[in-house]
Structure formats: structure tokens, C-alpha cells
Amino acid sequence: VPVLLTVTEGAAAGADRLRGTVGAAPVLVVGESLTVASVPIGATVEVSGRIEPLPPGGALAGILVAEGPATLVSGPPPPLAAAEGLRAGFREIAAGLPGDGGLLLPGLAIGDDAGLPEPLRDAMTATSLSHLTAVSGANCAVVVGAALLLGAAAGLGRRARLALAVVLLAAFVLLVTPQPSVVRAATMAALALL
């Protein structure tokens, strides 16, 4: 049975799993024949398969085992598409940097760890450093602090600086994708600004 899936978490290139929602229910889609190598967040794909429900109360309502390739139905809305373009550009620039630092930079700055090779990912997990590639309050503090400093350097008043910080914070959340931990950190930063 074809199922329309709205992608809420993109898959790394070559991965065979997506996370998304069918209606309002979050599901994990798995299957060897998924041919959409990297689906942008906010895109809608159609995939045939069977849904295996999971016990209520968990993070997922079920697992959809794909029985065929996923087909892109529609791309993400313009703001999410623009954010994906910025993320791709940042990944491309960082990939040109030498050593593991270039591979880690997208994760450290915007939480994009899709380009980390498995040995580096495993080494970070073994040394309890995998949290460094997750967006947190520290990232939001850097964005807000930079906005306030830039506003002050431009001679903006206090209210204008605060408004600039809120706008840039919202743009940052869109850039790194509004995952629960990111929304929580941004909400705390907004409360601090208030």
C-alpha cells in the first residue's frame, strides 16, 4: 500500500532509513531498496511497505518496512529548501579543510554530522565526545551574543539589538532544523533575551 511520508529527519547519503510522519504519527522507514539517497527535511516522499506498530508511549508510532523505492512527491517549503542550500554550502566549504577538523566543523557549528566517516564517529563515541556534534544552548548563546555585538557595533539601540538577536536565533533554528533539543535551547535563549 503506498504511504505518503513527510520527512522530518533526513538520511545521510547512501543511508537506507528515513524518519518522518504519516499523518501525525512519527514512523521510521527502513529498507534496502530506498533509492532517495538524501531527502531534504520537509520533503514528502511516497513509499510502499508495511507498517509495524510499536507500543504506545514511545518516540515512534511504528516502523515502515519499505518494499520498494521511495519516490519524491514534493520538495520542502521555500524556507526549509533555502536552509538546506546553506547547509550543503557549509558542508562543501568544510570538506575542503584539512584533517578531521573539516569533517567535524559542520557538526560543531550546525549539528550536521552526516559527513562523519564511521571510524571518526566510533572514536568520538568511544571517547564520549559525540555530544559535540549536537546543537545545544552553547550554539544558541554564540548566535545571540554575535547578534548583540554586531547590533551594538552598528549603533542599534537596545530593542533593535534584541529584535535582531531573536530574528537571527529563529533563522539559526531553521538552519539546524527544529529538533526538540534545538527548540528547547532556542526557547531558553529567547527567555534570557526577554
Summary of the structure (lengths in Angstrom):
residues: 194
radius of gyration: 18.8
end to end distance: 49.1
largest distance: 59.7
contacts: 566
relative contact order: 0.10
helix: 48%
strand: 20%
